[in-house]
Structure formats: structure tokens, C-alpha cells
């Protein structure tokens, strides 16, 4: 049962978030053996000024080797 939890910089419209959820669901159902009913999608707004502390430092940086898609940015100097 796939569950996607997307953290995104705050500011996206509800319409755009729904489009993202629909697209994630479509990609998953087309590329796995899971039906639409098995997929759930959560979208969490993170204020841009909190991104480094809340997401990059806690989730991205410590898990960089496990990411299938790595970011093209860094907060490291």
C-alpha cells in the first residue's frame, strides 16, 4: 500500500496540490501492481524559511545516499 508524504515549500494552491496527488497516484498505479484505492498521498507545507532546519538537515542530508533523486542544492558550505 503506497503512501507518499510530500513536503513542499509553502505557497502552492490547493488545486495544484490536488494535481500533484493525482499525478503521483497515476504514476504509482501505472508502474506497480497497486490499484488507485491502495494509494494515499499527503502534502505538507513547509515555510521556505524553515526548509533547511525542518527538511534538509533532518531528512535530506542524513539520508542523501538513500535518495533516488538527490536535490541540486545544498546548504553546506
PEHULIN-V111635 format. One record per residue. N is the residue number from 1. RES is the residue in one small letter. NEAR is the number of other C-alpha atoms within 10 Angstrom. Layout:
{{N RES NEAR} {N RES NEAR}}
This chain:
{{1 x 11} {2 x 15} {3 x 13} {4 x 15} {5 x 12} {6 x 14} {7 x 14} {8 x 16} {9 x 14} {10 x 13} {11 x 10} {12 x 10} {13 x 9} {14 x 10} {15 x 9} {16 x 10} {17 x 17} {18 x 13} {19 x 12} {20 x 15} {21 x 19} {22 x 14} {23 x 12} {24 x 17} {25 x 23} {26 x 14} {27 x 10} {28 x 19} {29 x 17} {30 x 12} {31 x 9} {32 x 9} {33 x 10} {34 x 14} {35 x 14} {36 x 15} {37 x 9} {38 x 13} {39 x 17} {40 x 14} {41 x 16} {42 x 12} {43 x 15} {44 x 12} {45 x 14} {46 x 15} {47 x 13} {48 x 12} {49 x 10} {50 x 11} {51 x 17} {52 x 16} {53 x 10} {54 x 15} {55 x 14} {56 x 18} {57 x 15} {58 x 12} {59 x 12} {60 x 17} {61 x 17} {62 x 10} {63 x 12} {64 x 13} {65 x 10} {66 x 9} {67 x 10} {68 x 7} {69 x 8} {70 x 12} {71 x 11} {72 x 5} {73 x 7} {74 x 11} {75 x 8} {76 x 6} {77 x 3}}
